[in-house]
């Protein structure tokens, strides 16, 4: 049964669509699949009695009768400070197998089991394999994980402890994926990089941040990324929240990558939609060392759209932002109607304040609805 009867797989290169009841992981042309746009959910559609990602099950394209869950999601949002700046930290290491990939694994494995799949294949340098192995074990599904032979032994041990069959693959990370694609002719490839249902799980992170912040959209989100499942998951969530009418704006999405392996950064800086040749080196962040992420264009589009959305509204005064257009009027008022330093300061304060609120991406301006007589001391105190 489908929550969203029009939902389908879509090959973004050709535009071809495929029904969701087919357990496929890429298009016949060999391209990665996404899902057609979903309508999102409103806050009253959240299952508040469920403490896991499945509280957002109405946002999924399919109804899952028996979710494979270990309580993933609902991780703490910790208020802290980074480099002197106040911010929130989403503590995804509280997930059952230790990473955010439990979100994607729970949804992906649940749907595959419902489709009758009994044996799945994954390739991973660490936590992706652990998540698929753990949720496969919980689902009673046989799991095989291909791992680069240079992977830290402790990471391999975790997937092995869940009962997964482990095969070490010589060569770079890309060789492991190539081996998995070859073996996918015999075993369904439940790839956390390729399969679009994995992104349906990671998008719950965006919904959860929104709910954590009392149903408001944050100004900025900084996400470490390699293959981009967290980045794209958050992008999908906030696009769906716009579609459902719960918000009218997107957060800015920023991505961090290791200096020695940053293909998204290289393409973004070059203004390219494709891979840019660059030097790659070893990094201790081995889980992010993916030189050619298969969804690079979608990652670039997501980052660029959130920046463009912000720029359009800041630059041209669209939507709730009018500071740039109003600035000229305030300056004229300062020059024609103000006759002393105190009253000349007021229009300038309005300009600065409105631009400040715009830059913080507040949904509404904090205008006062009351009128008070001029008091210089009160005015100075308000500015301070």
N, C-alpha and C positions, 0 to 999 in steps of 0.2 A: 504494500500500500504506500502511496506517496502523499506526503504533506503538500508538495508542490507539483501538481500534475503536469505542468509544462516543462519541468526540469529535464535536462538531457546533458550528455557529454557534448562538448564542442571542441573541434580542432580549430584553434584560432588562426592557423595558417590558411586553411581551405574554407573555413566556415561551415564544414559539414558537421552534422549532429548525429548522435547515436543514442538509442534508448538506454536507460540506466539499469535495466535488468540484465544487461550483458556484462559479465565480469571481465572487462577489458582494462588495460592500463595505459595504452597509447592508441593512436589512430592507426588505421590500415596503412597510412602513408608514413608511419614512423614518427609522427609529431606528438609532443605532449598534449594531453587533454586538460581542459578546464570544464567547469559546469556553466551552463547558461545562467544568466542573472537570476538571482532569487529575491523574493520580496522582503526578506528580513522579518523580524518580529518586533512587537511592541512590549513594553515592560510587563503588561498584564498577561502576556503569553509565557512568561518564565515560570517554570515549575519550582516554586519557592520551597517545596517540601523535599526536593532532591538536592543533596549537597555533593555535586560533581558537575562535570561539564554537561551531563544529560539534563540539567535544568534548562538548557537552551535547545532541547531536542526539536522544538517546533521550527527552529531555524535551519534544520537539515533538509535535504531534498527528499529523503525517504523516511518513512516511519520504521523504526527498528523495534521489533517485538521483544527481543531479549538482549539488551546491550551487554557487551563484555566490558565490565567496569571494575576498577579497584579503588574507586573514590578519587580519581584524577580530577584536577581542577580545584577551584576554590582555594588557591594558594594565597598566602599573605601578601598584602600590598603594604610595604613598610615605608613609613615616612622617614626620610633621612637627609643626608647632605653629601654632595659630591663636589670636591674642589671649591667649597664655599658656597655652592648653590643648592637651595632646597629642592628636593625632588622625591619621587616615589620609586621604590624598587619592588618589582614583582618577583617574588621568591619561588621560581619554578622548580628549584631543586627539592622542594617538598613533595614533588610528584612521586608516585609509587616506585618507579624504577630510577628516579633521580633526575629526570629532565622533562622539558616541555613536550617532548615527542610522545609522551604518554597520551596527550590529547588527540593527536593524529592517529596513533596506534589504536586507541579505543574505538574510534569511529570506523576506521578502515577495517579492522578485524571483525567488528560487529557486523558490518554490512557484508563482508566476504563470507562469514559463517552463515548469514541469512541466505546468501546466494548458493549455499551448498558446497563451498570450497573447503577441502580438508587438508590441503598441503600448500604451503606458501614459501616463497623465496624472497630474501632481502639481501642487500649489500650495504655494508656500513663500516665506518672506521670506529664505531663506538656506541653512542647512546641510541642511535636509530635502531641498530640491531638489537640492543638490549630491550628497547621498548616493544618491538615487534615480537621478539622471543618471549617476553614476559606475558604479553596479551595473547599471543598464540597459545601459550601453555594454559592460560586461564580459560581460553575458548575450546580447548581440546583439539587444536589444530597443529599438525606437524609443521615445524619451521626449520628451514635451512638458511644459514647466514654466511654469505661470502665476505671475507674480511681481508684487507691488505695485510700482507705478512709483516709489515713494519708497525702495525698497531700495538699500542701498549698492552701487555699481557693481562693487566687487570680489567681492561675493557672487554677483552675476549672472554675472560672468565665469567663475567656477569651474564652474558648471553648463553654461555655454556651451562651455567648453573640453572637456567630456566628450562634446560632440556633440549636446546636447539642443536642441530647438527652444524658444526663449524668447518668451513673450508678456507684455508689461507691461500691467498692469491698473490703471486710475485708481481713486482712492478709497482708503478704509481697508483694513486687512488682511481684514476680513470680506467686502469686495467681491470679493477674489481668490478666496476659497473659494466664494462664490456663483457666480462665473463658471465655476469648475471643476465644480461640481455640474451646471450647465447643459450643459457640454461632455461630461460623463460619459455622456450619452446616445449618444455616438459613439465615445468612447475609454474603456477601462477605467480607472477612477479608483483609482490606486495611492497613496492618501493616507496619509501617515504619521500623520495624526490620526484618520482614519476606519477604516482597514482593520485588522481584529483580528490578522492575521498579523504586522503590524509589532510589536505588543506581544509576540508570541512570540519575536521577536528581542531586544527590549530586556530581556526577563526574564532573559536570559543574564547581564546585569550582576549581578543578585542571586545567581545561582549562582556567578558568578566571585568575588564578594566573599567568599562562604561558603568557597569553596575556598582563596582567598588567605589567609584567616584560619585555615587548617588545619582546615577543616570545622567552624567555630564560627560562630554568629550574632552579629553586632555588637550592641551595646546601642542605638545610635542611628545613623540615616543622615539626612544633610541633603542635600536634592536641589533644585536650581533647577527650576522647573516653569512651563510655560505651558499646553500641551495635555495634559501629564501622562503622556507615554509612558514616561519613566524612572521616575516614581513608581509607575505601575500595573505596569510591568514588574517592579520590585523587589517589590512587593506580591504579584504572582502567584508569583514565585520562592519567596519564603519561605512562602507558603501551601502550595505544592507540596512543599516540604521538610518541612513538618509532616505533610502527607498521606502522604509516603513513609516517615515515621518517623525521618528524619535529625535532626529537632529537635522540641522541644516548645514552642517559644516564637517570637514574632515580635519583630523589632526595632521600636523607635519610629521612625516615618517623619515627618520634619519637612520642610517645604517653604519655600523662599525664593522670593519674587516681587518685581519692582521696585515701589517705592512708588507709582509713577504708573500701574501696571496690575497690580492684584492681585485678580482676581475670586475666586479660591479663598479668600484671606485674608478678603475681605469677607463671603462666605457662611459661612465657618467661624465668624467672630466673631459673626455674627448668629444662629447656630444654625439656619441654613436649609439645606434640601436643594436649593434652586434659586438662580438668579441674584439678586443683591441690587443694586439700583440704586446706583451710586457714581460719583464723578468719575474720569475717566481723563485722563491727560496724556501728553505725549511722553516717551520714555525712550531712552537710548542703548542699552539692552538690547532692540533692536528685534525680535530673534528670540523674545522672550518676551511681546511685546505682543499677546496674544490676549485680547480682552475677554470672549468667551463660548465657552470651551472646550466642545466637544461632550460630553466625558466628565466634566463637572463633578461630577455626583452620584457617579460611581464614584471620583473623586479624593477627595471628601469622605468617602465610606464607608471608603476605604483608610486615610486619616489617622485617622479616628475609631476604627476597629477596633483599630489598633495602640495607641492611647491607652487605649481601654476595656480591652483585654487586659491592659495593664500595670496600670491602676487596679484592676481586679477582683482581681488577684493580690496587689497591694500592700495594698489596703484590707481584703480578706476572708481573706487567707491561703490562697488556693487554690493547689494544685500544690506547688511546691518552697518557697513562701514561708510562713513561720509567725511572723515577727517581731511583727506587731501582737498576735496572740493570746498569744504568749509573754511580751510585755512586762509584763503584769499579774502573771504568776507570778514574774518576776524581781524586780519591785518588792516583792511580798509577802516573797520570800526575803530581800531586803535589810533589810526592817523587822523580821523575826522571827528570823532566824538569824545576822545579822551583828552583831558586838559591838565592832568597832573600825573606824577609818576605812579601813584597807586592805581588809578583807573586805567592807565596805559598797560600796566602789568596784567590786568585781568584777561584781555583777549589773548595775550601771549600764553598765559597759563592754560586757557582753553585749548589752544593749538597743541601744546605739549601734552596735556592730559589726554586728549583724544587720540593722538598718535601713540601714546603709551598704551592706552587700552587696546588699540588696534593691534599693536605688536604682540600683546599678550593673548590675542585671539579670544577676548571675552565675547560671549554671544550678545550681550546687551551693554549699553553704556550706563554708568551709575549716576545718571542725572538726578539731582534733587527735585522734588516736586513742590518744595516750599520756597517762599521768598522772605529774605531777611534784610533788615537795613544794613548798610555798609558799616563794617567794623574792621579796622585795619589789623588789630591784634588777632581776631578770629581768622582773618584771611591768611595771615602769616602762619598761624598754627595749622591751618588746613593744608597749606603747601608743605610744611615740614612733616 
